[in-house]
Amino acid sequence: MDAFLQDLIHYSPQILAGLKNTLLLMAVMSIAGLAGGIGVFYLTLGKNRLLRWGTERYISFFIGTPLLVHLFLMYYGLPQLGIRLSAFAVAVIGFTLNVSAYNARYLMTAYNGLDKTQIEAARAQGFRFGQTFRLIILPQTLRLSVPSLTNQVIQNLKDTSVAFLIQYPDFFAQMQEIASTNFQFLKTYVAAGLVYLALVSVIVAAARRLERKTALPGLETLDHA
Amino acid sequence: MALIEVQDLVKRFDGKEVLKGVNVLLSEGQSKVVMGASGCGKSTLLKCLNLLVAPTSGRIIFKGEDITRPGVDIHRLRQDIGFVFQHFALYTHLTVEENITLGLRKIRKMKTAAAREKAAFELERVGMFEHRKKYPAHLSGGQKQRAAIVRALAMDPAVLFLDEPTSALDPQMSREVVTVINKLYLDNITMFCVTHDPFLAKYISDSIVFMHEGVIVAEDIAERLFYEHDDPRIRQFYLSVIDHR
């Protein structure tokens, strides 16, 4: 058997543990990032100007600065202020803050395309803003944002590979360790790339299914056949 | 008894006075139509009456209560006023039935089955029952407006406001909607309607209020206002809308 394959089998418990960590981080940040994005989106629509200004700055900051800066700031910078967090905690907090900003922006973009007379109709019917948001605005903006939100999940998966820089033992960290042991850099990183591609393909298939199922009536994908 | 009494209503937008001291009365069971050229302030007047637009000054008495004073429960007030919009404003992610039951369930706190039954009954009245499972995107303009009327009516409001209900429709669909609103008129539903459409105005009104540049110029029954009134602004308006039909 090829020596490289033997290495992979030999290190499979380590690889699988890394894969588990990668998927865990992706799942946690995708779910927390969606919830956070909805929360930030809600605040951007509120009447409070200061809060609106604050959420806008928050979004601009996290979209405008690299993710790695946030992670390093928390993992290596905060200990200097006496705040020490685990690699997993830093990864979850850092990624969630970042992903929430992107998701909020996607929802705001969808909201801009929404027929606003519906919101006026809801007000006229006597719905409070919270009800209008929950019953009218959110169901539609979420459905309109499915392509962007699922692309973000793919991005999240790929971004987990950055977490090894703050000592988080993810899949890529394990592959890097294997490469530095057997010096098979080319084969190891090609294998790592293929695993990411396979995982992304699964997410893409699920995303397209979700897109079809949740398309707003009248906005279904046109059949070009 | 007056259901709505508007006293000296003024609305200013960025220094521009859109309503310049409007006085109107609407009694229970009465149907009143407001007509006037674009920009005369008629839609603003309608939106002031359920506080979708905040009046600058003046008083609005609804069911004996001054709703312009601070501390009024704006949501409770709006729940008592049905509103039909020019561009239908149906909730696009919900079916016709869900559009109607949403308010019944969430505002009137009805059980789903009872809300559906009420929706079915109201849809039947306007010939829309068979379309209840369709989404707004799959309806014609006339069907959308009929669904929007049912959505407003199903809440059993004290008054139905209609803001240019036929303006976004072609003549055939417009006629469909006029027939439905005429039925409501014959059922003595209290209505306050803003329109350009003299055909609609004639068939659904007890009296017509004519507005010009934020002021009420005249109020009379359709026949007299259209054919006998000698105010040149009314004559000119009537001739222009007749020309466009």
Interface residues (C-beta under 8 A of the other chain):
Chain A: D115 T117 Q118 E120 A121 A122 R123 A124 Q125 G126 F127 R128 Q131 L135 I136 P139 Q140 R143 L216 P217 G218 L219
Chain B: N50 L52 H75 R76 L77 R78 Q79 D80 I81 F83 F85 H87 F88 A89 L90 Y91 T92 H93 L102 G103 K106 I107 Y135 P136 A137 H138 A148 R151 A152 M155
